[in-house]
Amino acid sequence: KKIRAVFKAKGERGERVGTVIPYGYMKDAETNQLVPDPVAAPVIGTIYELCADGKGTRAICRYLEEHEIESPGVYEFHTKGTKSKHPDLEHPYLWTQSTVRDMLSNRIYCGDTVNFQTYSKSNKLKKRIKNDPENILIFENTHEAIVSRELFVLVQKHYEGRKRPDRQGDTDKYAGYIYCADCGSKMYLHRGKSIK
């Protein structure tokens, strides 16, 4: 109970209560604050720019693989020597769509701290349960951002529109912005030779 109370107080003050350092960041030895990783941070910026340009998660994964950028698990293994993210050392440049999708929705990259996203019913139970939105605390501008807030909002706007890429691997770059003038419903990118 005491430990839970300490973590709760820490989280309510706006301090990070998570122990895992997200890909793209590293801890400053002196201040103990999150600072952008000089190698991984530009990769995060590239992922966001590709998404804002209309690329889907599959196309982004293909881009990262073609440019031989190590996946987060492999990068962590080579820099820290840990296997906590289960690195696939046989395929070091293989990125998963779920990894990219999680990065594109993580507010930590625009400089925010998000606490109490999950909770556990008891210290004996290891299962984490998703918290209700009203119980999640968000503190803005707590550390140096990797992507601008404008770019982050733009990417979230795309996700409000069309989330799934088409067969070419592209998402509609205007999704969430264009609406029908007559009925007011959202308009989507749709390709087809037989469409009149």
JOLINQUI-V599498 format. One record per pair of residues at least 4 apart in sequence whose C-alpha atoms are under 8 Angstrom apart, sorted by the first residue. I is the first residue (numbers start at 1). J is the second residue. Records with the same first field share a line. If there is no record, write none. Layout:
I->J + J
//
This chain:
1->5
2->6
3->7
4->8
5->9
6->10
7->11 + 17
8->12
9->13
10->14 + 15 + 16 + 17
11->15 + 16 + 17 + 115 + 116 + 137
12->137
14->113 + 115 + 138 + 139 + 142
15->113
16->113 + 114 + 115
17->115
18->115
21->25 + 26 + 27
22->26
23->40 + 41 + 72
24->36 + 37 + 39 + 40 + 41 + 42 + 43 + 44 + 146
25->34 + 35 + 36 + 37 + 40 + 41
26->34 + 35 + 36 + 37
27->32 + 33 + 34 + 35
28->32 + 33 + 34 + 35
33->143
34->143 + 144
35->143 + 144
36->40 + 41 + 144 + 145 + 146
37->41
38->42
39->43
40->44
41->45 + 146
42->46 + 146
43->47
44->48 + 103 + 146 + 147
45->49 + 146 + 147
46->50
47->51 + 60 + 100 + 104
48->52 + 104 + 147 + 151 + 152 + 155
49->53 + 151
50->54 + 55 + 60
51->55 + 56 + 57 + 60 + 155
52->151 + 154 + 155 + 158 + 173
53->173
54->170 + 171 + 172 + 173 + 174
55->59 + 60 + 165 + 169 + 170 + 171 + 173
56->60 + 164 + 165 + 169 + 170 + 171
57->61 + 97 + 100 + 101 + 165 + 169
58->62 + 97 + 165 + 169
59->63 + 169 + 170
60->64 + 100
61->65 + 94 + 95 + 96 + 97 + 100
62->66
63->67
64->68 + 69 + 93 + 95
65->69 + 70 + 93 + 94 + 95
68->93
69->93
70->74 + 75 + 92 + 93 + 94
71->75 + 87 + 92 + 93 + 94 + 95
72->76 + 85 + 87
73->77 + 83 + 84 + 85 + 86 + 87 + 88
74->78 + 87 + 88 + 89 + 92
75->79
76->80 + 81 + 82 + 83 + 85
77->81 + 82 + 83 + 87
83->87
87->92
88->92 + 94
95->99 + 100
96->100
97->101
98->102
99->103
100->104
101->105
102->106
104->152 + 155 + 156
105->156
107->111 + 112 + 113 + 114 + 152
108->112 + 113 + 114 + 145
109->145 + 146 + 147
110->141 + 144 + 145 + 146 + 147 + 148 + 149 + 152
111->140 + 141 + 142 + 143 + 144 + 145 + 146
112->138 + 139 + 140 + 141 + 142 + 143 + 145
113->138 + 139 + 140 + 141 + 142
114->136 + 137 + 138 + 139
115->136 + 137 + 138
116->131 + 135 + 136 + 137
117->130 + 131 + 132 + 135 + 136
118->128 + 129 + 130 + 131
119->128 + 129 + 130 + 131
120->125 + 126 + 127 + 128 + 129
121->125
122->126
131->135 + 136
132->136
141->145
147->151 + 152
148->152
149->153
150->154
151->155
152->156
153->157
154->158
155->159
156->160
157->161 + 175 + 176
158->162 + 163 + 172 + 173 + 174 + 175 + 176
159->163 + 175 + 176
160->175 + 176
161->175 + 176 + 177 + 186
162->171 + 172 + 175 + 176 + 188
163->171
164->171
165->169 + 170 + 171 + 172
166->170 + 171
171->175
172->188 + 189
174->178
175->186 + 187 + 188 + 189
176->186
177->186
178->186 + 187 + 188
179->184 + 185 + 186 + 187
180->184 + 185 + 186 + 187
191->195
//
